[in-house]
Amino acid sequence: MYENENSILMEKSQGFALRIATMAEYLTNNRNKVFRSLYEQVLRSGTSIMANVRESQFAHSPADFVSKLQIALKEANETRGWLRLLHGKSIITDKEYDSMLADCSEIVAILVASIKTAKRNNNQ
């Protein structure tokens, strides 16, 4: 086991997944149905961050651990793109966008630091 169940990354990715799920549910029920596929995309990528962080918890090796975190990082970057698109189309407000983007960016920073640390520790 590589990542502690109560780690800040685990907590942040879980909380973000819940926020993303709530936002996607709200948008699906209360906003323009034409953009439903966008809501589904941000839901997939936003929750995939948490899924990959959790998968890293039981990685087969240090390299597998890093790989799972790198996938989570890619998903976080994709989520930022979807959030920008939703904001650009005025589907989410400035306040909603800023809040979600801040949370996602914080996760990105934690992932980058975690990946660097894991790689450094593997080379020792």
Summary of the structure (lengths in Angstrom):
residues: 124
radius of gyration: 15.2
end to end distance: 18.9
largest distance: 53.0
contacts: 380
relative contact order: 0.16
helix: 83%
strand: 0%
